[in-house]
Amino acid sequence: MSYLKILKNLKLNLKLSWQEIVFCSSYNVANSLGILDFFGTIKIGQKANFVILDDKFELKMSIIFGQIYREFAK
């Protein structure tokens, strides 16, 4: 299952808030992998890796290590 489908499932079927989704899909993952010093939260010194979605869960933008990407293969 794709990452976007997982997020959509968490929001629509499990009725999680966006805060809960971000926590379980980034913070918890980074913590369990032992990389919380670099990933999993948004703060100074962290890697800037995240996605921007629209209300239909379509990917609009990715930011990976501070580089912005707006073109995606469908």
Biopython code that builds the backbone (N, CA, C, O; Angstrom):
import numpy as np
from Bio.PDB.StructureBuilder import StructureBuilder

atoms = [
    (1, "MET", "N", (0.852, -1.169, 0.000)),
    (1, "MET", "CA", (0.000, 0.000, 0.000)),
    (1, "MET", "C", (0.902, 1.237, 0.000)),
    (1, "MET", "O", (1.899, 1.285, 0.720)),
    (2, "SER", "N", (0.549, 2.221, -0.801)),
    (2, "SER", "CA", (1.369, 3.429, -0.883)),
    (2, "SER", "C", (1.209, 4.286, 0.377)),
    (2, "SER", "O", (0.227, 4.178, 1.111)),
    (3, "TYR", "N", (2.196, 5.126, 0.594)),
    (3, "TYR", "CA", (2.176, 6.041, 1.739)),
    (3, "TYR", "C", (0.930, 6.924, 1.708)),
    (3, "TYR", "O", (0.296, 7.134, 2.743)),
    (4, "LEU", "N", (0.573, 7.442, 0.530)),
    (4, "LEU", "CA", (-0.604, 8.308, 0.426)),
    (4, "LEU", "C", (-1.889, 7.541, 0.743)),
    (4, "LEU", "O", (-2.795, 8.093, 1.366)),
    (5, "LYS", "N", (-1.978, 6.289, 0.326)),
    (5, "LYS", "CA", (-3.159, 5.483, 0.648)),
    (5, "LYS", "C", (-3.244, 5.209, 2.146)),
    (5, "LYS", "O", (-4.333, 5.184, 2.719)),
    (6, "ILE", "N", (-2.104, 5.007, 2.765)),
    (6, "ILE", "CA", (-2.085, 4.800, 4.214)),
    (6, "ILE", "C", (-2.591, 6.049, 4.928)),
    (6, "ILE", "O", (-3.408, 5.950, 5.844)),
    (7, "LEU", "N", (-2.112, 7.229, 4.517)),
    (7, "LEU", "CA", (-2.571, 8.482, 5.131)),
    (7, "LEU", "C", (-4.068, 8.668, 4.941)),
    (7, "LEU", "O", (-4.775, 9.047, 5.875)),
    (8, "LYS", "N", (-4.550, 8.401, 3.735)),
    (8, "LYS", "CA", (-5.979, 8.540, 3.447)),
    (8, "LYS", "C", (-6.794, 7.587, 4.324)),
    (8, "LYS", "O", (-7.838, 7.972, 4.850)),
    (9, "ASN", "N", (-6.334, 6.370, 4.480)),
    (9, "ASN", "CA", (-7.013, 5.391, 5.327)),
    (9, "ASN", "C", (-7.058, 5.854, 6.780)),
    (9, "ASN", "O", (-8.094, 5.749, 7.437)),
    (10, "LEU", "N", (-5.938, 6.365, 7.280)),
    (10, "LEU", "CA", (-5.897, 6.859, 8.657)),
    (10, "LEU", "C", (-6.897, 7.992, 8.873)),
    (10, "LEU", "O", (-7.550, 8.058, 9.914)),
    (11, "LYS", "N", (-7.014, 8.880, 7.892)),
    (11, "LYS", "CA", (-7.902, 10.046, 8.021)),
    (11, "LYS", "C", (-9.374, 9.664, 7.844)),
    (11, "LYS", "O", (-10.214, 10.013, 8.674)),
    (12, "LEU", "N", (-9.678, 8.951, 6.765)),
    (12, "LEU", "CA", (-11.075, 8.699, 6.425)),
    (12, "LEU", "C", (-11.689, 7.519, 7.173)),
    (12, "LEU", "O", (-12.845, 7.588, 7.591)),
    (13, "ASN", "N", (-10.943, 6.456, 7.343)),
    (13, "ASN", "CA", (-11.512, 5.258, 7.969)),
    (13, "ASN", "C", (-11.325, 5.216, 9.479)),
    (13, "ASN", "O", (-12.224, 4.799, 10.209)),
    (14, "LEU", "N", (-10.171, 5.643, 9.941)),
    (14, "LEU", "CA", (-9.925, 5.626, 11.383)),
    (14, "LEU", "C", (-10.273, 6.949, 12.056)),
    (14, "LEU", "O", (-10.269, 7.056, 13.282)),
    (15, "LYS", "N", (-10.575, 7.960, 11.230)),
    (15, "LYS", "CA", (-10.998, 9.284, 11.728)),
    (15, "LYS", "C", (-9.947, 9.946, 12.616)),
    (15, "LYS", "O", (-10.288, 10.660, 13.558)),
    (16, "LEU", "N", (-8.664, 9.708, 12.315)),
    (16, "LEU", "CA", (-7.601, 10.354, 13.085)),
    (16, "LEU", "C", (-7.465, 11.812, 12.681)),
    (16, "LEU", "O", (-7.743, 12.176, 11.539)),
    (17, "SER", "N", (-7.043, 12.636, 13.613)),
    (17, "SER", "CA", (-6.765, 14.044, 13.301)),
    (17, "SER", "C", (-5.449, 14.120, 12.535)),
    (17, "SER", "O", (-4.667, 13.169, 12.542)),
    (18, "TRP", "N", (-5.205, 15.255, 11.873)),
    (18, "TRP", "CA", (-3.932, 15.419, 11.166)),
    (18, "TRP", "C", (-2.765, 15.355, 12.148)),
    (18, "TRP", "O", (-1.701, 14.834, 11.812)),
    (19, "GLN", "N", (-2.952, 15.871, 13.336)),
    (19, "GLN", "CA", (-1.891, 15.810, 14.343)),
    (19, "GLN", "C", (-1.562, 14.356, 14.694)),
    (19, "GLN", "O", (-0.392, 13.992, 14.808)),
    (20, "GLU", "N", (-2.588, 13.533, 14.863)),
    (20, "GLU", "CA", (-2.369, 12.116, 15.160)),
    (20, "GLU", "C", (-1.702, 11.395, 13.991)),
    (20, "GLU", "O", (-0.838, 10.541, 14.193)),
    (21, "ILE", "N", (-2.102, 11.738, 12.778)),
    (21, "ILE", "CA", (-1.515, 11.114, 11.590)),
    (21, "ILE", "C", (-0.041, 11.463, 11.473)),
    (21, "ILE", "O", (0.787, 10.587, 11.224)),
    (22, "VAL", "N", (0.291, 12.733, 11.652)),
    (22, "VAL", "CA", (1.697, 13.147, 11.583)),
    (22, "VAL", "C", (2.498, 12.442, 12.669)),
    (22, "VAL", "O", (3.608, 11.974, 12.419)),
    (23, "PHE", "N", (1.947, 12.367, 13.856)),
    (23, "PHE", "CA", (2.651, 11.723, 14.965)),
    (23, "PHE", "C", (2.944, 10.258, 14.658)),
    (23, "PHE", "O", (4.073, 9.801, 14.839)),
    (24, "CYS", "N", (1.936, 9.520, 14.194)),
    (24, "CYS", "CA", (2.155, 8.083, 13.969)),
    (24, "CYS", "C", (2.916, 7.801, 12.683)),
    (24, "CYS", "O", (3.540, 6.746, 12.571)),
    (25, "SER", "N", (2.888, 8.704, 11.709)),
    (25, "SER", "CA", (3.576, 8.428, 10.444)),
    (25, "SER", "C", (4.973, 9.033, 10.360)),
    (25, "SER", "O", (5.712, 8.734, 9.423)),
    (26, "SER", "N", (5.345, 9.866, 11.306)),
    (26, "SER", "CA", (6.698, 10.445, 11.251)),
    (26, "SER", "C", (7.414, 10.323, 12.597)),
    (26, "SER", "O", (8.469, 9.694, 12.677)),
    (27, "TYR", "N", (6.863, 10.907, 13.635)),
    (27, "TYR", "CA", (7.524, 10.876, 14.941)),
    (27, "TYR", "C", (7.747, 9.439, 15.424)),
    (27, "TYR", "O", (8.867, 9.063, 15.769)),
    (28, "ASN", "N", (6.683, 8.643, 15.444)),
    (28, "ASN", "CA", (6.804, 7.265, 15.940)),
    (28, "ASN", "C", (7.765, 6.434, 15.101)),
    (28, "ASN", "O", (8.533, 5.634, 15.636)),
    (29, "VAL", "N", (7.722, 6.626, 13.785)),
    (29, "VAL", "CA", (8.619, 5.871, 12.901)),
    (29, "VAL", "C", (10.067, 6.254, 13.172)),
    (29, "VAL", "O", (10.920, 5.383, 13.344)),
    (30, "ALA", "N", (10.350, 7.556, 13.210)),
    (30, "ALA", "CA", (11.721, 8.017, 13.474)),
    (30, "ALA", "C", (12.198, 7.551, 14.846)),
    (30, "ALA", "O", (13.348, 7.142, 15.002)),
    (31, "ASN", "N", (11.326, 7.614, 15.826)),
    (31, "ASN", "CA", (11.684, 7.173, 17.174)),
    (31, "ASN", "C", (12.017, 5.678, 17.194)),
    (31, "ASN", "O", (13.010, 5.269, 17.795)),
    (32, "SER", "N", (11.193, 4.875, 16.541)),
    (32, "SER", "CA", (11.430, 3.423, 16.543)),
    (32, "SER", "C", (12.693, 3.042, 15.779)),
    (32, "SER", "O", (13.301, 2.011, 16.066)),
    (33, "LEU", "N", (13.096, 3.870, 14.802)),
    (33, "LEU", "CA", (14.323, 3.615, 14.041)),
    (33, "LEU", "C", (15.561, 4.224, 14.696)),
    (33, "LEU", "O", (16.682, 4.024, 14.227)),
    (34, "GLY", "N", (15.353, 4.968, 15.782)),
    (34, "GLY", "CA", (16.472, 5.581, 16.486)),
    (34, "GLY", "C", (17.075, 6.775, 15.764)),
    (34, "GLY", "O", (18.251, 7.086, 15.951)),
    (35, "ILE", "N", (16.270, 7.451, 14.934)),
    (35, "ILE", "CA", (16.776, 8.600, 14.165)),
    (35, "ILE", "C", (16.029, 9.891, 14.505)),
    (35, "ILE", "O", (15.984, 10.819, 13.698)),
    (36, "LEU", "N", (15.447, 9.941, 15.693)),
    (36, "LEU", "CA", (14.651, 11.093, 16.099)),
    (36, "LEU", "C", (15.480, 12.368, 16.214)),
    (36, "LEU", "O", (14.921, 13.465, 16.179)),
    (37, "ASP", "N", (16.790, 12.252, 16.350)),
    (37, "ASP", "CA", (17.642, 13.447, 16.391)),
    (37, "ASP", "C", (17.683, 14.160, 15.046)),
    (37, "ASP", "O", (18.041, 15.337, 14.986)),
    (38, "PHE", "N", (17.323, 13.472, 13.969)),
    (38, "PHE", "CA", (17.413, 14.048, 12.626)),
    (38, "PHE", "C", (16.087, 14.100, 11.886)),
    (38, "PHE", "O", (15.898, 14.961, 11.027)),
    (39, "PHE", "N", (15.173, 13.205, 12.196)),
    (39, "PHE", "CA", (13.897, 13.095, 11.491)),
    (39, "PHE", "C", (12.754, 12.989, 12.495)),
    (39, "PHE", "O", (12.973, 12.700, 13.672)),
    (40, "GLY", "N", (11.527, 13.229, 12.016)),
    (40, "GLY", "CA", (10.346, 12.959, 12.824)),
    (40, "GLY", "C", (9.686, 14.162, 13.463)),
    (40, "GLY", "O", (8.540, 14.077, 13.904)),
    (41, "THR", "N", (10.393, 15.287, 13.521)),
    (41, "THR", "CA", (9.810, 16.514, 14.058)),
    (41, "THR", "C", (10.240, 17.684, 13.179)),
    (41, "THR", "O", (11.185, 17.574, 12.397)),
    (42, "ILE", "N", (9.546, 18.791, 13.316)),
    (42, "ILE", "CA", (9.917, 20.002, 12.585)),
    (42, "ILE", "C", (10.523, 20.973, 13.589)),
    (42, "ILE", "O", (9.819, 21.584, 14.393)),
    (43, "LYS", "N", (11.843, 21.098, 13.522)),
    (43, "LYS", "CA", (12.548, 22.040, 14.380)),
    (43, "LYS", "C", (13.945, 22.279, 13.814)),
    (43, "LYS", "O", (14.392, 21.555, 12.924)),
    (44, "ILE", "N", (14.612, 23.269, 14.318)),
    (44, "ILE", "CA", (15.953, 23.612, 13.853)),
    (44, "ILE", "C", (16.870, 22.404, 14.014)),
    (44, "ILE", "O", (16.897, 21.763, 15.065)),
    (45, "GLY", "N", (17.622, 22.105, 12.952)),
    (45, "GLY", "CA", (18.557, 20.992, 12.971)),
    (45, "GLY", "C", (18.004, 19.695, 12.408)),
    (45, "GLY", "O", (18.757, 18.754, 12.157)),
    (46, "GLN", "N", (16.684, 19.637, 12.205)),
    (46, "GLN", "CA", (16.075, 18.443, 11.634)),
    (46, "GLN", "C", (16.151, 18.496, 10.112)),
    (46, "GLN", "O", (16.272, 19.573, 9.529)),
    (47, "LYS", "N", (16.080, 17.334, 9.473)),
    (47, "LYS", "CA", (16.008, 17.245, 8.022)),
    (47, "LYS", "C", (14.605, 17.663, 7.588)),
    (47, "LYS", "O", (13.615, 17.237, 8.182)),
    (48, "ALA", "N", (14.523, 18.489, 6.562)),
    (48, "ALA", "CA", (13.231, 19.004, 6.093)),
    (48, "ALA", "C", (12.649, 18.062, 5.042)),
    (48, "ALA", "O", (12.711, 18.344, 3.845)),
    (49, "ASN", "N", (12.093, 16.962, 5.487)),
    (49, "ASN", "CA", (11.476, 15.991, 4.591)),
    (49, "ASN", "C", (9.999, 15.885, 4.929)),
    (49, "ASN", "O", (9.638, 15.354, 5.980)),
    (50, "PHE", "N", (9.141, 16.388, 4.043)),
    (50, "PHE", "CA", (7.710, 16.238, 4.251)),
    (50, "PHE", "C", (6.958, 16.424, 2.952)),
    (50, "PHE", "O", (7.526, 16.848, 1.946)),
    (51, "VAL", "N", (5.663, 16.102, 2.981)),
    (51, "VAL", "CA", (4.814, 16.208, 1.798)),
    (51, "VAL", "C", (3.663, 17.159, 2.078)),
    (51, "VAL", "O", (3.232, 17.321, 3.220)),
    (52, "ILE", "N", (3.171, 17.788, 1.005)),
    (52, "ILE", "CA", (1.998, 18.654, 1.073)),
    (52, "ILE", "C", (0.915, 17.989, 0.226)),
    (52, "ILE", "O", (1.133, 17.692, -0.949)),
    (53, "LEU", "N", (-0.255, 17.757, 0.829)),
    (53, "LEU", "CA", (-1.372, 17.110, 0.145)),
    (53, "LEU", "C", (-2.537, 18.071, 0.033)),
    (53, "LEU", "O", (-2.667, 18.996, 0.835)),
    (54, "ASP", "N", (-3.399, 17.852, -0.977)),
    (54, "ASP", "CA", (-4.638, 18.619, -1.035)),
    (54, "ASP", "C", (-5.733, 17.839, -0.303)),
    (54, "ASP", "O", (-5.470, 16.784, 0.273)),
    (55, "ASP", "N", (-6.957, 18.362, -0.329)),
    (55, "ASP", "CA", (-8.050, 17.723, 0.414)),
    (55, "ASP", "C", (-8.488, 16.383, -0.184)),
    (55, "ASP", "O", (-9.253, 15.649, 0.441)),
    (56, "LYS", "N", (-8.008, 16.062, -1.391)),
    (56, "LYS", "CA", (-8.301, 14.772, -2.023)),
    (56, "LYS", "C", (-7.134, 13.794, -1.873)),
    (56, "LYS", "O", (-7.117, 12.733, -2.496)),
    (57, "PHE", "N", (-6.170, 14.165, -1.047)),
    (57, "PHE", "CA", (-4.979, 13.364, -0.784)),
    (57, "PHE", "C", (-4.090, 13.217, -2.014)),
    (57, "PHE", "O", (-3.368, 12.231, -2.159)),
    (58, "GLU", "N", (-4.153, 14.210, -2.897)),
    (58, "GLU", "CA", (-3.251, 14.259, -4.046)),
    (58, "GLU", "C", (-1.972, 14.963, -3.605)),
    (58, "GLU", "O", (-2.013, 15.985, -2.921)),
    (59, "LEU", "N", (-0.851, 14.406, -4.005)),
    (59, "LEU", "CA", (0.446, 14.980, -3.657)),
    (59, "LEU", "C", (0.668, 16.266, -4.441)),
    (59, "LEU", "O", (0.629, 16.252, -5.671)),
    (60, "LYS", "N", (0.897, 17.363, -3.756)),
    (60, "LYS", "CA", (1.120, 18.659, -4.386)),
    (60, "LYS", "C", (2.578, 19.087, -4.333)),
    (60, "LYS", "O", (3.058, 19.774, -5.234)),
    (61, "MET", "N", (3.279, 18.688, -3.290)),
    (61, "MET", "CA", (4.664, 19.105, -3.139)),
    (61, "MET", "C", (5.364, 18.166, -2.164)),
    (61, "MET", "O", (4.773, 17.703, -1.189)),
    (62, "SER", "N", (6.624, 17.898, -2.445)),
    (62, "SER", "CA", (7.494, 17.185, -1.508)),
    (62, "SER", "C", (8.685, 18.063, -1.216)),
    (62, "SER", "O", (9.200, 18.738, -2.107)),
    (63, "ILE", "N", (9.120, 18.058, 0.010)),
    (63, "ILE", "CA", (10.346, 18.756, 0.388)),
    (63, "ILE", "C", (11.263, 17.697, 0.983)),
    (63, "ILE", "O", (10.970, 17.111, 2.026)),
    (64, "ILE", "N", (12.378, 17.464, 0.299)),
    (64, "ILE", "CA", (13.312, 16.414, 0.689)),
    (64, "ILE", "C", (14.678, 17.036, 0.895)),
    (64, "ILE", "O", (15.275, 17.571, -0.039)),
    (65, "PHE", "N", (15.174, 16.963, 2.132)),
    (65, "PHE", "CA", (16.438, 17.593, 2.520)),
    (65, "PHE", "C", (16.475, 19.060, 2.089)),
    (65, "PHE", "O", (17.510, 19.557, 1.645)),
    (66, "GLY", "N", (15.337, 19.748, 2.222)),
    (66, "GLY", "CA", (15.254, 21.166, 1.914)),
    (66, "GLY", "C", (15.009, 21.488, 0.454)),
    (66, "GLY", "O", (14.797, 22.655, 0.122)),
    (67, "GLN", "N", (15.031, 20.501, -0.436)),
    (67, "GLN", "CA", (14.790, 20.708, -1.866)),
    (67, "GLN", "C", (13.303, 20.520, -2.154)),
    (67, "GLN", "O", (12.715, 19.517, -1.749)),
    (68, "ILE", "N", (12.690, 21.482, -2.852)),
    (68, "ILE", "CA", (11.260, 21.437, -3.154)),
    (68, "ILE", "C", (11.032, 20.746, -4.497)),
    (68, "ILE", "O", (11.680, 21.066, -5.493)),
    (69, "TYR", "N", (10.093, 19.787, -4.503)),
    (69, "TYR", "CA", (9.716, 19.062, -5.723)),
    (69, "TYR", "C", (8.223, 19.243, -5.958)),
    (69, "TYR", "O", (7.412, 19.051, -5.052)),
    (70, "ARG", "N", (7.866, 19.619, -7.204)),
    (70, "ARG", "CA", (6.456, 19.822, -7.549)),
    (70, "ARG", "C", (6.014, 18.976, -8.734)),
    (70, "ARG", "O", (4.826, 18.952, -9.055)),
    (71, "GLU", "N", (6.924, 18.289, -9.384)),
    (71, "GLU", "CA", (6.601, 17.450, -10.542)),
    (71, "GLU", "C", (6.624, 15.992, -10.109)),
    (71, "GLU", "O", (7.602, 15.526, -9.525)),
    (72, "PHE", "N", (5.540, 15.273, -10.398)),
    (72, "PHE", "CA", (5.443, 13.887, -9.963)),
    (72, "PHE", "C", (4.910, 13.016, -11.085)),
    (72, "PHE", "O", (4.052, 13.446, -11.856)),
    (73, "ALA", "N", (5.410, 11.802, -11.178)),
    (73, "ALA", "CA", (4.887, 10.830, -12.140)),
    (73, "ALA", "C", (3.548, 10.322, -11.630)),
    (73, "ALA", "O", (3.376, 10.117, -10.428)),
    (74, "LYS", "N", (2.623, 10.125, -12.513)),
    (74, "LYS", "CA", (1.294, 9.624, -12.123)),
    (74, "LYS", "C", (1.188, 8.158, -12.418)),
    (74, "LYS", "O", (0.148, 7.551, -12.162)),
]
sb = StructureBuilder()
sb.init_structure("model")
sb.init_model(0)
sb.init_chain("A")
sb.init_seg("    ")
for serial, (resi, resn, name, xyz) in enumerate(atoms, 1):
    if name == "N":
        sb.init_residue(resn, " ", resi, " ")
    sb.init_atom(name, np.array(xyz, "f"), 0.0, 1.0, " ", f" {name:<3s}", serial, name[0])
structure = sb.get_structure()
